[in-house]
Amino acid sequence: MKRLSTVALAALFVSALGLNAVAATSQNQSAGNFGSRTIAQANMPAANFGTPPSGQIPILYNDHHVYSKPSTLSHGRVLAAMVKNGTVLIPLRSMFEQMGATVSVNGKSVTVSKAGASATVTVGSHSATINGQARTLDVAPMMVKGTLMVPIRVLSETMGAYVQWVPDQKLVVVRYSPATPPPPVPVATAAPAPTPEATVPPTPTPAPKAAPVQEHFIAGDYIFSPKVYDEFSPGNTGKSSYAVRGAAEFSALNLPWMLEGSFTTFGYPHNAGNVTVIGGGGSTLVPAFNVRTSDFDGRFALKVADPRIYVGVGYLSRQNNAGYPNLKAFGFGAEKLPDLDQQLSFFGSYWYYPNVKGTCGTSVCPTGPYTLAYNVSKYQVGIALTMPSQPVFLELGLVGESAANKTNAPGGFTANGPFVGLGIKF
């Protein structure tokens, strides 16, 4: 594509995106921000790709991400672009040097140059010179963490680059192809000119593929009136029960991983009466009190399927206020994380701990000490409702646990109930 066509296409897309807060339907305003529009541009319907949000956003340049300082900032996950007052600003040196331009600094003024293209901007000034013509910028160039950021129109007008905001992927796409030099004029000879070969059309450039979104979130849930069955409760209704969990997806060794922490606590009443003791030594009278059991799970898993299905290992630590010993064990399980980039998604998990055990001392087990052990299963299923353009999501579902006696336990136990809660994604 010739350079003039590329500039017109870039101007049309940048104008339609609202990156300079100018209405695409107003020819006079567009001319003020991007130069005169052609008749074909004026008759072409305006595209609508949405307005990028304020903050940092990634740039995908010719199918790869751009960082202002790849040797340092990319490892710190610092994104290459930012939005201020509806305008996308990009790191001048990173973008222009990738396009073969030379960058020179003179005080607060910076000049980028390449054959047939040049631009001079000044930090804090709305005035710029682009390809020999004075321009007024909507947002002045600024220094951000030692990097000079300039409005993206400087890039499109100087180099004739194609620019597009992709709202569903939350990134800015920049495509740039250097202008092809004209072929040399053939030298006239006495011999007849050869028959020209048919021109093969260039292969279309594939659409850039955005990197998958990695979720990071924390959620808190209130468990409504759970039913509890154990040696202290024949099915009493619990109260003051809740759960908190957080998860983060990340990449390591070129593989997708998930790290999660989960805390669940059930509170329920014990009515005065006999309770079976640990170790099978009969029963004893226990006065009425409010029982509370708490579990903490740490989970590490590998993604095996989309969307966000993981299998991995877990570590469980279980305590209660009835004087029982702390119980611990490793286990395994599977989990489906919520898709918080979607408005509605499902999630669920099942984790199994085959030997959750601890030692019961003589203070609780007079004829002991005993090893107390259970086989424990934990599960959860629910739906998540993500608020549009907000980091907050609502979730609801069912959570529970069950266990069977393995060694010296008074019996098994179960506890489950519906929950509702709020979460924040990062």
Buried (B, 14 or more C-beta within 10 A) or exposed (E): EEBEEBBBBBBBBBBBBBBBEBEBEEEEBBBBBBBEBEEEBEEBEBEEBEBBEEEEBBBBBBEEBBBBBEEEBBEEEBBBBBBBEBBBBBBBBBBBEBBEBEBEEEEEBBBBBBEEBBBBBBBEEBEBBBBEEEBEBBBBBBEBEEBBBBBBBBBBBBBBBBBBBBEEBBBBBBBBBBBEEEEEEEEEEEEEEEEEEEEEEEEEEEEBEBEBEBBBBBBBBBBBEBBBBBBBBEEBEBBEBBBBBBBBBEEEEEEBBBBBBBBBBBBBBBEEEEBBBBBEBEEEEBEEEEBBBBBBBBBEBEBEEEBBBBBBBBBBBBBBEBEBBEBBBEBBBBBBBBBBBEEEBBBBBBBBBBBBBBEBEEEBBEEBBBBBBBBBBBBBBBBBBBEEEEEEBBBBBBBBBBBEBBEBBBEBBBBBBBBEBBBBBE
